[in-house]
Amino acid sequence: MSTANGVPAGADPEADGPSTGPGLLDVLGVAAVVLDAEGRIALWSPQAEELFGYTAQEALGRFAAQLLVDEEHLDLVLALFRKVMTGGGPWAGVFPVLHKDGSTRLAEFRNMRLEDREGRLYALGIASDQATLQRLERDLALSMRLVAQSPIGLAVLDTDLRYVLVNPALERLNGLPAAEHVGRRLHEALPHLDVAAIEAAMREVLISGVPRLNQFTTGRTPADPDQDHAWSASFYRLEDWSGRPIGVAASIVDVTEQHKTSLAVSLARQRLALIADASVRIGTTLDLGVTARELGDIAVPQLADLATVDVLDAVLVGDHPPGATAGETVQFRALAIKAAQPTPALRAADPVGSLARYDATRLVTQCVRTGRPILLAHVGPRDLSRIARDAEAAALLAEAGLHSYLAVPLIARGEVIGALGLQRTTNPLPFDQDDVLLAGELAARAAVCIDNARWYQKQRHAALTLQRHLLPHHPTPTPGLEIAYRYQPATTAGEVGGDWFDVIPLPDDKTALVVGDVMGSGINAAATMGQLRTAARTLAELDLDPAAVLTRLDHTTTGLGHTMATCVIAVYDPHRGRCRIATAGHLPPVRTGPGRPPELLDLPTGAPLGVGGVPFEATALDLAVGDELVLYTDGLVETRDQDIDTRLQALTALLDDPRRALEETCDVLLGRLRQPDDRDDVALLIARTRPL
C-alpha cells in the first residue's frame, strides 16, 4: 500500500522532505567556484577541493587563471572569462586544469555570469571530472539501449504503481503503445489479468526490498484478446542514491508455449496415472454390477462429468453371441451410472437394471454396431435426440448443459459387449482425440473384466441350477421328526456347487439324515455331489448301519478319481427314540433340547470320503421328545479371521432356545453366522423329535 504522496509503507517517513543522504550530484562530484569581476576566487565548494586539490584557505582570493590554468592556455581562458562577464553568454566545454599535485586533468565546465543587488558581477563556474561524466554517460546509454532493445518486457512503475516507462518488447506483449501505459495503473491498462496478486507482489517488494522472482500469471491482453497467455514476471525495488524507494522495476517473459508444454506433460502423467489406477480398481470382484460401477468411478470426474455403462442384453441372456446387433433396434441393459454432482442428466440416463431399446439413429447404437468410438466434441440442439432415449430425456440433457459427448465400445476378446457413454456438462473443455484414446484404454481394460464377470455369472447360474436340481425340493414328511433345512450358495461363482443335504425315509418309520460337502467348487463339484447324494440315498435305503453306508460311499468316491468329500449320516428310529450317527471327516452335529444346553457331539471323526480303506464307526445316542439335531457344512462356521473353535461356540450359543420354531432357527443361524462376502456355500438341516 502507499500513502497519498506515493510513499510505500515502511519507507523513510521524511521521504518528502530534504534528504540527508548522498545524491546524484555527489556521485558526479560537481564542484562550484565563484569568481569576482577581476577573476579572483570568492567562493570555493568542498567538491572543488576534491576536484582541484586546493583547500578553501589556499584558493580564496587568488586569481583562478593563475591557480588552475597552464600558462599556454592562459590567454584563451582570460578571453572566455571576459566574454562571459561582458554578457556574451555562458560557456560550456571540456578544459584541462592544473591539480595541486602538478598533474593536469580534464574537467567539464559550465560558466555563467551572476549579478547581485548592488549590480556587482560574478562568474559561477560548475565543473565535474570528465572521466566520471563519461562513465555515467556510458552507463546511461547502455542501460537505455538494453531497455529499448531487450527481448524481455521491461517496465518501471512509481510508488503508486503507475507506469513510468515501458520498453518496446512490453508494448508488443501487451498490445499497447507506451503512451497508453504511462501514468496508468495496472488494472487500467490490462483489466483481464490477475491484477490483485500482481500488485500485492509489487507492494511487498516496495516494502521489503526483497525481489520477487518468476511469479507466474495467466490472462489475456489486447495483443491477443481471444487466447489465454502465460507470463513469468520478476519485480525489483528501485532506490535513489540515498536508498529511498522510488518505484518498482518489472521484467516480463511470455512463457505460454512452455506453459502449454508443461500442461501437456502434466495431463499425460494424469492419464497414465488414471490408466494405472484403472488396472487396480476395475475388476476387484467377479460381480457384473460392481465391475461396471468401478469403471464409472474411474471415469468420473477425471474424464467426464457423467458416465454410463450399458451392456447388450443379448450378451447377458446368451441369446446371441457378443457383437450380434442385427435388426433395427439394439437392446441394452444399464449396469451403472456415475455423476460428479447432482444433475438433471442423471434423470435422463436409463435407470440401473432397466432395459432400453435404441434404433439405428442413436449414437450408442452406431457405436456398438461399428465397434468404433463416436465423438461429438460440440453437442448442438439437434444432437440431443441422437443421445437421449426420448424427448423428455433430451430436455433434461439440455437443462444439464450437455455440450460434449463420447461413446466408446466395450470390446472383449474381439467382440462388442456394450458401450461406455461419457458426458461433459460443467467441465468447459470439449472431448478431444486424446480423450478418445484414454476412454478407449479404460473401456478395453474394463470390458475384459465385465466379460469375465459375465462368464462367471453365467457359470454361477449354471452351477446353482444344477445344485438346486440335485437337492431335494420338498423332503417327504417323516414319522417322529420335524424337519427344517436351508441351502445358501456362495456369493462367488467359482465357490458354488459342493454341499448337499438329504432326508431319506427308511423301513419301520426310520429316517436317514445326510449332510455332505464335496471338496472343490463349480459345476464339477455339483455333478460329483449329485453322484454321491444318489449313492448315499441308495445305500441308506438298504437299511444299512450309517458306518456301513460310509464305508461303501468311500469306495464309490475313490472310484470317481481325484475326489474327496466329508459327510455325516444320522439314522433315527422313532419307536425306540434311538439315533445312530457316523461321520467321515465332517464337523460334529449339535444336540440340544428342553432342559439341556446345546452341545457338540463327541463322535469319532473318521477320514473324508475318497481316502480309501479307512474304517468308520457309528455312535448311538438316545433322543427325547423335543430334542434337536443340527447338521451343517463348514461354510456355516468357517471364516478367515476367526478360529473354528470360536465359531463353533458361536453356533451353540445361538441354539439356546429349544422352543423356537425350526424355520426361525435356520434364519437366525444363517443371518448371524454368515457374511455377505462368504466364499463357500452352506447346507443346513435341523431335525426335532416329536411323538409318533
PyMOL commands that set and color helices and strands:
alter all, ss='L'
color gray80, all
select helices_A, chain A and resi 24-28+46-52+56-59+64-68+71-85+130-149+168-174+178-180+186-189+195-208+256-281+288-299+313-317+344-348+363-370+381-387+391-400+433-470+493-495+507-509+522-540+546-559+634-636+644-653+662-673
alter helices_A, ss='H'
color red, helices_A
select strands_A, chain A and resi 31-36+41-44+91-98+104-115+121-129+153-157+163-166+212-219+229-239+245-254+306-312+329-339+355-359+374-376+404-412+415-424+481-488+499-505+511-518+565-573+578-584+590-593+596-600+619-622+628-632+682-689
alter strands_A, ss='S'
color yellow, strands_A
deselect
rebuild
show_as cartoon
